């Protein structure tokens, strides 16, 4: 089995930026940490299919299966943002990953959308709908970053450089995971056309953690709902995502 590489000698820019911000290099870890985020939960059922299928239950079942597969491969540690039917706010889901300094964040959903069918993968979009929204987002994002990152006492320009390094590496890592996920999912389940898409999901906004949101299918489509109700279909989804995450881990370092 391939050993996880020593990250202290040559760390990616996101990790290096975070270590510089902390003022020290972190100890090398034996295994990277993957955070799985089953969407919704508790008082928030998410989408509900025509047969009464609740998104929160579908995604939790798939996440637990995926966790078992990843842990069996022994190439990473796995943490879930929830392991039972409880509500977790969006910001807290991100903070769980950030507090634990996760290497990868994968959010699982099964939403509702007219005419949509098949699995799809989303990464964070940087394109705002208009100039005013872009300016507002930039200002709010800077405030959010300052509250969550351990930035050194250096000039604002150096801080911007550190954050830029993190974002560049994070975007690249997110896109690489999306490509792998689309490829592996396409081997086993139907896909939404233009499978890799971008949107401003709150849970994808950690600047230092590569992230993706996976729609396992759409409960608004009777065919997807029927498939997602079947354990064998959810097992195929979990298997495909386990292969994608395994491939991502194998080339990270």
C-alpha positions as CSV (number, residue, x, y, z in Angstrom):
1,X,0.0,0.0,0.0
2,X,1.3,3.4,-0.9
3,X,2.5,5.3,2.2
4,X,1.3,8.9,2.7
5,X,4.1,11.2,1.8
6,X,5.9,13.4,4.3
7,X,4.2,16.7,4.0
8,X,6.7,18.8,6.0
9,X,9.3,18.8,3.3
10,X,7.2,20.0,0.4
11,X,3.7,21.2,1.4
12,X,1.2,22.7,-1.0
13,X,0.6,26.4,-0.9
14,X,-2.5,26.2,1.1
15,X,-0.8,24.2,3.8
16,X,2.3,26.3,3.7
17,X,0.3,29.5,3.9
18,X,-1.5,28.3,6.9
19,X,1.7,27.2,8.6
20,X,3.3,30.5,7.9
21,X,0.2,32.2,9.3
22,X,0.6,30.2,12.4
23,X,4.2,31.1,12.7
24,X,5.5,27.5,12.7
25,X,5.5,24.3,10.8
26,X,2.9,21.7,12.0
27,X,4.0,18.2,12.9
28,X,3.7,15.7,10.1
29,X,0.6,13.6,10.4
30,X,0.4,9.9,9.6
31,X,-2.8,10.2,7.6
32,X,-4.8,13.1,6.1
33,X,-8.2,14.0,7.3
34,X,-11.3,13.9,5.1
35,X,-14.5,15.6,6.4
36,X,-17.8,14.2,5.0
37,X,-20.8,16.5,5.3
38,X,-24.2,14.8,5.0
39,X,-26.5,17.7,4.3
40,X,-29.5,18.8,6.3
41,X,-30.7,16.8,9.3
42,X,-33.0,17.1,12.3
43,X,-35.7,19.7,11.8
44,X,-34.3,20.3,8.3
45,X,-35.3,17.3,6.1
46,X,-33.9,18.8,2.9
47,X,-35.7,17.8,-0.3
48,X,-38.6,15.3,-0.1
49,X,-39.5,13.1,-3.0
50,X,-42.9,12.2,-4.2
51,X,-42.7,8.9,-2.3
52,X,-41.7,10.8,0.9
53,X,-38.0,10.1,0.7
54,X,-36.1,12.6,2.8
55,X,-32.8,13.9,1.6
56,X,-31.3,14.0,5.1
57,X,-31.7,10.2,5.4
58,X,-30.3,9.4,2.0
59,X,-27.2,11.5,2.4
60,X,-26.5,10.3,5.9
61,X,-26.8,6.6,4.8
62,X,-24.4,7.2,1.9
63,X,-21.9,9.2,4.0
64,X,-21.7,6.4,6.6
65,X,-21.1,3.9,3.8
66,X,-18.5,6.1,2.3
67,X,-16.8,6.6,5.7
68,X,-16.5,2.8,6.1
69,X,-15.0,2.4,2.7
70,X,-12.4,5.1,3.2
71,X,-11.4,3.9,6.6
72,X,-11.1,0.3,5.2
73,X,-8.6,1.6,2.7
74,X,-6.5,3.0,5.5
75,X,-5.3,6.0,3.5
76,X,-7.1,8.7,5.5
77,X,-8.9,9.5,8.7
78,X,-12.6,10.4,8.3
79,X,-14.8,12.8,10.3
80,X,-18.6,13.4,9.7
81,X,-20.2,16.7,10.4
82,X,-23.1,14.7,11.8
83,X,-23.5,10.9,12.4
84,X,-27.2,11.0,13.3
85,X,-30.4,12.9,12.6
86,X,-29.5,16.3,14.0
87,X,-29.4,19.8,12.6
88,X,-26.0,21.4,12.1
89,X,-25.9,25.0,10.8
90,X,-24.0,25.6,7.6
91,X,-21.3,27.8,9.2
92,X,-20.7,25.1,11.9
93,X,-20.1,22.5,9.2
94,X,-17.4,24.5,7.7
95,X,-15.9,25.3,11.1
96,X,-15.8,21.6,12.0
97,X,-13.4,21.1,9.1
98,X,-11.4,24.2,9.8
99,X,-10.9,23.5,13.5
100,X,-9.6,20.0,12.7
101,X,-7.5,21.4,9.8
102,X,-9.0,19.0,7.3
103,X,-7.3,18.2,4.1
104,X,-10.5,17.7,2.1
105,X,-14.2,18.5,2.6
106,X,-17.0,16.7,0.7
107,X,-20.7,17.7,1.2
108,X,-23.4,15.2,0.1
109,X,-26.9,16.2,-1.1
110,X,-29.8,14.9,-3.1
111,X,-31.8,18.0,-3.9
112,X,-34.9,19.0,-5.9
113,X,-34.8,20.8,-9.2
114,X,-37.3,20.8,-12.1
115,X,-36.2,18.5,-15.0
116,X,-32.9,17.6,-13.3
117,X,-31.7,14.0,-13.1
118,X,-28.4,12.3,-12.3
119,X,-25.4,12.9,-10.1
120,X,-23.4,16.1,-10.3
121,X,-20.5,17.8,-8.6
122,X,-20.1,21.5,-7.6
123,X,-17.1,23.6,-6.7
124,X,-17.1,27.2,-5.5
125,X,-17.8,29.9,-8.1
126,X,-15.8,33.1,-8.0
127,X,-18.1,34.8,-10.6
128,X,-20.7,37.2,-9.0
129,X,-23.9,38.2,-10.8
130,X,-22.9,41.9,-10.9
131,X,-20.2,44.3,-9.8
132,X,-22.0,45.5,-6.7
133,X,-22.4,41.9,-5.5
134,X,-18.8,41.2,-6.2
135,X,-17.6,44.2,-4.1
136,X,-19.9,43.2,-1.2
137,X,-18.7,39.6,-1.3
138,X,-15.0,40.7,-1.3
139,X,-15.5,42.9,1.7
140,X,-17.5,40.3,3.6
141,X,-15.1,37.5,2.7
142,X,-12.1,39.5,4.0
143,X,-13.9,40.0,7.3
144,X,-14.7,36.3,7.5
145,X,-11.1,35.3,6.7
146,X,-9.7,37.6,9.4
147,X,-11.9,35.9,12.0
148,X,-11.0,32.4,11.1
149,X,-7.4,32.3,10.1
150,X,-4.3,32.7,12.3
151,X,-2.7,35.5,10.3
152,X,0.7,36.9,11.6
153,X,1.3,40.5,12.5
154,X,2.4,41.6,9.1
155,X,1.1,44.2,6.6
156,X,-2.3,43.8,5.0
157,X,-0.5,43.2,1.7
158,X,1.4,40.2,3.0
159,X,-1.8,38.9,4.5
160,X,-3.5,39.2,1.1
161,X,-0.6,37.3,-0.5
162,X,-1.0,34.5,2.1
163,X,-4.7,34.2,1.5
164,X,-4.2,34.3,-2.2
165,X,-1.8,31.4,-2.0
166,X,-4.3,29.4,0.0
167,X,-7.1,30.1,-2.4
168,X,-5.1,29.2,-5.5
169,X,-4.1,25.8,-4.1
170,X,-7.6,25.2,-2.7
171,X,-9.3,26.0,-6.1
172,X,-6.9,23.6,-7.9
173,X,-7.5,20.8,-5.3
174,X,-11.3,21.3,-5.5
175,X,-11.3,21.1,-9.3
176,X,-9.1,18.0,-9.3
177,X,-11.5,16.2,-6.9
178,X,-14.5,17.3,-9.1
179,X,-12.8,15.7,-12.2
180,X,-12.1,12.5,-10.4
181,X,-15.6,12.4,-8.9
182,X,-17.3,12.9,-12.3
183,X,-15.2,10.2,-13.9
184,X,-15.9,7.6,-11.2
185,X,-19.6,8.4,-10.8
186,X,-20.0,8.2,-14.6
187,X,-18.8,4.6,-14.4
188,X,-21.7,3.6,-12.2
189,X,-24.6,6.0,-12.2
190,X,-26.5,8.4,-14.5
191,X,-25.0,11.9,-14.6
192,X,-26.5,15.4,-14.9
193,X,-25.3,17.0,-18.2
194,X,-22.4,19.4,-17.7
195,X,-21.7,17.4,-14.6
196,X,-19.1,19.6,-13.0
197,X,-20.7,22.9,-12.1
198,X,-20.0,26.0,-10.0
199,X,-22.0,27.8,-7.4
200,X,-21.6,29.9,-4.2
201,X,-22.4,27.2,-1.7
202,X,-21.6,28.4,1.9
203,X,-20.1,25.0,2.8
204,X,-17.5,25.4,0.1
205,X,-16.1,28.7,1.3
206,X,-13.3,27.6,3.6
207,X,-10.3,29.3,1.9
208,X,-7.7,26.7,2.9
209,X,-9.6,23.4,2.4
210,X,-10.3,21.9,-1.1
211,X,-14.0,21.2,-1.1
212,X,-16.8,19.9,-3.3
213,X,-20.5,19.4,-3.0
214,X,-21.9,16.2,-4.6
215,X,-25.5,15.9,-5.6
216,X,-26.2,12.2,-5.5
217,X,-29.3,12.7,-7.6
218,X,-32.5,14.7,-7.5
219,X,-35.4,13.5,-5.4
220,X,-37.7,15.6,-7.6
221,X,-37.1,13.0,-10.4
222,X,-39.1,9.8,-9.8
223,X,-36.3,7.7,-11.4
224,X,-33.6,9.2,-9.2
225,X,-35.8,8.9,-6.1
226,X,-36.5,5.2,-6.8
227,X,-32.8,4.6,-7.3
228,X,-31.7,6.5,-4.2
229,X,-34.1,4.5,-2.1
230,X,-32.2,1.3,-3.0
231,X,-29.2,0.3,-0.9
232,X,-27.4,-1.1,-3.9
233,X,-27.6,2.2,-5.7
234,X,-26.3,4.1,-2.7
235,X,-23.5,1.6,-2.4
236,X,-22.5,2.3,-6.0
237,X,-22.4,6.1,-5.2
238,X,-20.3,5.5,-2.1
239,X,-18.0,3.2,-4.0
240,X,-17.5,5.8,-6.8
241,X,-16.8,8.6,-4.3
242,X,-14.4,6.4,-2.4
243,X,-12.4,5.8,-5.5
244,X,-12.4,9.5,-6.4
245,X,-11.3,10.5,-2.9
246,X,-8.7,7.8,-2.9
247,X,-7.4,9.0,-6.2
248,X,-7.3,12.6,-4.9
249,X,-5.3,11.5,-1.8
250,X,-2.9,9.5,-3.9
251,X,-1.8,12.6,-5.8
252,X,-2.0,15.1,-3.0
253,X,1.1,16.1,-1.0
